[in-house]
């Protein structure tokens, strides 16, 4: 039965419910002895009398208590009070990765940072002989200090684990928690299960590696690696299909990262990485970008593949913006001394380096996205001179892909699943349209915005003052879908990049 606010479980005062699942409920509570906020997981009354389920509950306590790692939720206590079995865990303040992904994909740099922390946590668990078996975005909490891996409720101890004893073994779920097979039981969350889990075979650490690959793919693309309209179609996708290449959805993704994920998602577990530590080494190498293997591949209009390091591309765009400011300065003040300047984010922030900054049409200001000290993505602007620093624009949380109005007074951008515009001087914010996985926008002199709301959508247009978004009719029926529109100076025609990975001869930039 649910606990009400103000009631007590031993020395813990219940404050509010946090969630519920098949094993029971989770509450925010106050430890009256130490004066700290904790999370209490209470075993549901209707399963408390089941010896197998109660043993699984105790196994979770054993598994969590053995893990001391900054990216794993800490177990403080375990107890029994008035017929209630409960765990007392660290209260983690933040949002789940699942909630964050509901707004779209993560920036590459941020996804890599989170991925490395998840692999460190799983590597620690695997070293202790613990297989999580239910890794998914809902079990990853994002906090100011990084990620926290939650819920080892389906954790399995290997036979060689130092924690294994005669009373500890894998407890199969009953039919209420998952379909049975002739060999065993399926446990976990369907979209992130390895093929061997779907076949109810013995799951080892490589099942976690598969789930991690699916989670990382979703972080980078904003879509699940394996999707379907029914359980049967999802299972079929996991067993027989591969997700689209990262480059088809996120063109700036390093191919080395695609290789890491595809190895994680191999159908045969013998073809996956041997350990989570191997995955960690690969991701760390990519994050440090020590070799040419960590560059994306784009396709030129003639079908010839051209490699360009994504960080160099961003640097080149920034340098071009600075050079344009210099040229503008020389053309308006010919007697002024030649000079260059560094465009750096404010102290304590970090650039979202996977995105290019946007220079205003009058050549006087720069807009870019950076992470503040708490990790929030905000939109920043700064004049292109030597005297000032960049300032954040309020209410631009989760900003990405900024683009200027033709009069250089407003900025269009994407954030929290929406296309928005903000007036730089007044801070007035307006939401214009839905846009869950945006692929760029552009704004012309007629006050029309052309934007691509989703990776698989064609371009749409709408008034910059709001209204209905309409599909932009392309000249050729069934023509390539394109990303990152950019108006030409005439304000009537625009460029569109079409990454046709299945038909590379049609890839290129279109007018």
N, C-alpha and C positions, 0 to 999 in steps of 0.2 A: 504494500500500500504506500501511496505517496506521502512524503513527510512535509509538514507545513512549516512555514517560516516561524522561528521562535522555539520550535521543538528541539530536543537534544538527543544526540547519539553519544552516550558516554560524555566525555568532557567537551564535545563539539556541538556548538549551537548552529542550527540550520539557518541560513540566510535567504537563499533563493535556489530554485532548480536551475540546472545547467543543461540537462539533456537526459535522454533515456535510450535504452537499447534492449536487446534480447536478454542480456544478463542482469539488467537492473537499471537504477536511476543514478544520476550524478548531480550533486548539490554543491553550491558554494556555501562554506561554513566558516565559523570562527573557532579557533582553538582557544578556549577560555583560559588555559594554563599559560600559554606563551603569547597570547594576544596577536596571533597571526591569522591571515586568511588562508584557508586550505580548500581542496576539493575532496569531497567524500563520495566514493562509489559504493552504493548499497546493493547487495545481492537481492534481487526481486524475491518477494515472499513465495510466489508460486513455484520457484525453482530451488528455494532454500533447502527443501527436504530431499531433493534429488542428489544422491551421493556423488554421481559423476559430475554434475554441474558444480556442486560445492567444491569438489576436488579441483575442477578447472579454475574456480575462483581462487583457491589457495595457490594453485600453480602460477597464476598471474602475480600474486603477491611475491612468491619466491623469485619469479623472473625479474620483476621490476626492482626488488630490493637488492639484487645482485649487481645492478647496473648503476654505476656512478659516472655520469658523463654530462657535460654541460648542455648537450642537445637531446637528452632523454629526461622525461618527466620523473622527478624524484618521488619515491615512496617514503612517507614519513611514519606511517603506523598501519597496523592491521588489528581488527578487533571484533568482538561479538558483544552485543548489548540488547537485552530484552528480545532475544530471538532473531536479531538482525546481524548479519555478517557484513562487514564493511572494510574498505581500504581508505586510507587517508593519504592523499597525494598532494604534491606541490600544486598550488593554484597558479595557472598560467594565464596571464592577461594578454589578450591579443585576438587575432582572428584566425580561423582555420585556412589552410591553403585552398580548400574547396570554396570557401566564401570569396577569397581573393580571385580565384580563377573564374568565378561567375562574372567578373567584370572584364575578362579578356586575358590574353597571354601576358607573361612576365617579360620584362626586358632581359636580353641575353645575359648581361652582367649579373643582374639580380638572381636570375634563375640558376646560373652557375654557382653563385655564392650559397644559395639555399641547398642546391644539390650536393655540394661538397659537405655541408653540415649534416645532411641526411645520411650520406654515405659514411661519414665518421661515426655517427650514432649506430648505424646498422653494423659497421665493422666491429665496433665494441661489443654489440650484442652477439654477433656470430663468434667472436673470440671466446665468449662465455658459453658457447654451445646453444644459444637461443636463436630460434628462427621466428620472426615476427608473424608471418603468414597473413597479415591483414594490412599491409602498407597501402595507403590510399590518401588522397588529399585531405579527407576528413580527419585523418589521424596525424596530421602535421599541423602544428600550431605556429603561427608567425608572430614573433614578439619583437620588442625593441632590441633584445640581445641576440636575435637570430631565431632559428627554428627549435621547436621542442617536439620530439617524437612521442606520441601518446599511444595508449591502449595496446598492451601486450596480452589482451584477453584470449587471443587464439594462439599465443606463443607456444612453441614446441621445443622441448629440450632434446638435443641429440643424445644418443646413447653414451657418447664419450664426454658429455658435459660434466664439468666438475660439480655441478649442482644436482646431478642425477643420483637418485637413491631408489630403494625398492618401492617406495610409496609414490614415486613420481613417474608418470607415463603419459602418453598422449590420450586424451579423453575424446572419443568421437562424439559429435553432436547427434541429436536425434532428428527425426524428420521435420520437426518444427523449425529447425535452424538451417536446413539445407538438404538438397536431394541426396539420397543414398545411392551408392552403386554397389555392385557385387563385391568390390574389393575394399570398400571403406566409405568415407564420407567426404563430401566437398565442404571445405571451410574457407571462409574469406569473403571478399566482395567481388562479384562476378567480373566486372570490367578490368580488374587488376590481377586476376588469377593466372598463373602459369598453366600451360597445357597439362602438365602432370597433376596439378591440383584438380583440374576439371575431370581428369580420369581417376581421381581419388587415389592416386599413387602416393607413396611416401614423399613428403616435401622436405627438401633440405634448403640450405642457404641460397641456392640458385633460384628458388621460387621467389625469394625476396628480391633478387637481382632482376628478375623479369618484371615484378611489380614496380620496382624503382624505375626501370626503363619506361614503363607506361606512364608513371607519374611525371618524369622529366619531360617526356614528349608532350604531355598536356601542359606543363608549365611553359614550354617554349612556343606552343602553337595555339593554346586556348581551346583545344578540342581533344577528346579522348582518342587514344591510339586505336581502340577497338570499339566500334559503335554498332548498334542495330536496333530494330524496332521491337524486338522480343528477346527473351533470354536465349532462345535457340539460335537466333541470328548473331547475338554477341558471342556465344560459344563457338559458332561456326567461324566467325571472324578471327577469334583467338587461335583456333586450331589450324586454320588454312590460309589466312590472309596476312599481308603486311600493311601497316599504315602508310599513307603517302609520305614521300621523302620530306624531310624538314625544309629543304630548299624550295619545295613547291608552295609552302605556306609561309615560311620566314626566310626570304632570300639572303639575309645577312648572316644566317647561321653558319658557323664554321663546319665544313664537311667532316672534320675530325669528330665533332660532337654528334653528327648523324651516325657515324660509324660506331661510336660508343653505345648509342641507344639501340641500334640495330643488332649489335652483338648481345646486349641485354635481353632483347626480345626474340632471340632465336628460339624456334619451336623445340629443338632438341637441347636439353639442358647441358649436354656435354659440349655444345657449341657456344655456350655463353662464357662470360668471364669466369675465371676459376674461383674468384672470391670478390667480396665487396671492397677489399683493400686494392685489388687491381683496378676496379672502377674508380676508386678514389685517386689513385695515381694518374689515371688517364684524365680525369676532370681537372686535377691540379695542374697538369701539364698544359691543357687547353687554356685554363684561366691565366696562366703565366705567358701563354702565347710564345713559346720558345722556338717554334719551328714553322716552316711554311705549310705544315699539315693543317694548321688551324686557320685556314682562310676559306671564304666561301667561293663557290664557283657560279658565275653568271654566264649566260649564253648570249653571244653577239648576234645581230640580225642575220648574219650569214651562216649561223649554226656553229661557228668556231667557238670553242670554250675558252674563256678568259678568266684567269684567277686574279683576284684583287684582295689583299688583306683588308678586312672590314674596318679595323682600327685606323689603317692608313687612309681609307676612303673618308672616314669621318674627319680625320685631321686635315685632309686636303680640302674638304668643304669649308671647315673653319678657317683655314688659311686663305681660301678664296674670298670669304666674307671680309676678312681683315684687309686683304689686298684691295678689294673694292672700296673699302672705307678710305684707304690711303689714296687711291686714284681720285675719289671724289674730293678729298681734301686738297689734292694738288690742282684739280681742275677749278676749284672755287677760290683757292688762295695760292696763286702761283708763286708767291714770294715766301711761303711758309717752308720751313726746313723739312726735308723728307724724314719720315719716322715710321716705325712699326710699333705695335703694342701686343701684349699678351692678353688674351681673353680668358680669364680664369674664373672658376666658380668661387663664391664667397667661402671664407675659411669655415671648415667644419662640414662642407657639403662635397658631393662628388658628382661629376657629370654622368648623365646617362649616355655613355659613349656609343651605344648602338644606334643613336638617333642623330641626324644632322641638325645643327642649329639653323635658324631661319633669319635672314637679314631683311629688314624692312625695305619696301620699295624706294623710300627716299635715301636709303643708304646710311642712315644715321643710328639705327638701333639694331640690336641683336636679341633674338628670343631663343631660349634653349631650355631643356629639361634637366634637372639635377635632383639628387637625393639629399634631403636636409639631414640634420644630425640625428633625427629619429627614424630615418629611412623612408620618409614620405617622398613621393615623386611630385615635385612642384614645377610650375612654369616660372622662369626667371627672365627678366629683361635688363638690358643695360645699354646706355649710349656708347657709341664707338669712339670714345676719347680716352685720355689718360687719367682723368681725374676721379672717375666714379666706379663703384662696384655694382655688381648685379643685385637686383632686388627681387624677392619672390612676389608673385601675384596671388592674393588671397583667394581661397575657394577653388584652387586648381589642383586638388589632390588627384593623383593618378594620371596626370597630364602626359600626353604623348603627341608626336607629330604636329608641332605648331606650324601655322602658316599665317601670313599677314594679310590684312585688308589692303586694297590698292592705295588708300589714303594714309597708310602707316599709323592709323589710330587704334585699330582693333586687331586682335589675334584670334584666329580659329584654332581649335585644338580638340583632341579626343581625350575623354576621361570618364571612368566609371560607366562604360558602356554607352556613352552619349557623345554626339558632336555638339560642341559648345563654342561660344564666342565671348570674348571679354574685352571691354574697353580699357585700354592701358591707363588712361588718365584718371578715370573715375572708379574703376574696378567693377563696373556693372557687368553682371554675368547673365547670359541667356543660353538656355538649352534649346537646340535646334532640331535634333533628330536622334533616333536610336542608331548605335553603331558599335556592335559588340566586339568586332575583331578588325578594327579600321586599318585601311591600307592607303592613307593619305588624303589630303584635300588641297584645293586651290581656290582663289577668290579673284573675280575679275572686276573691271571698272563699272559694269552694269549691275553690281551688287549681287551677282550669282556665285554660289559656291558649288563646285563639283567635288564630290568625294566618293570614296569606295568604302562602304560600311562594313563589309565582311570579305574574307579572303576569296570566297567563291562567287561574290557578286560582281556585276559590272558597275560602271560609274553611275552615280545618281546626281541630280542637280536640285537645288532649292534656293529660295531667296535667303540672303544673309540676314534678313529681318524675321525669318521664320516662315512657316507654311508647310505645305505638303512636299515631300521629296519624291521626285519622279525619275524614272530610269532615263538615262541619256541614250537616245537612239543612235546606234552605230551604223556606219555606212554599209557594212557588209553583214548580212544575216548570218548568225552563228559565228561571228568574228571572235577573236581572242578576247578573253576577259583581262582587264588590265588593272594595274596598281599605280599608286603615286602620281596622280594627275598633276599637271603643271601648265597653267595658262601661258600661251605665247603673248608677246606684247600687244597683239591686235585685240586681245580680250575675247575673241570669238572661237579660236582654235586652241586646243590644248594637247599636250603630249601625254602619252599613257604607256607605261611599260607593261608588256605582256610576257610573263614567264610561262610559256607553253612547254612544260617539261615533257609531256607525252608527244609533242610534235615540235621538236627543237627547230625545225626549219621555219616555223611560224613565230618563233620567239623574237622579241626585239622591241624597239620603241616605235609607237604608232602616233600619227597625228589625227 
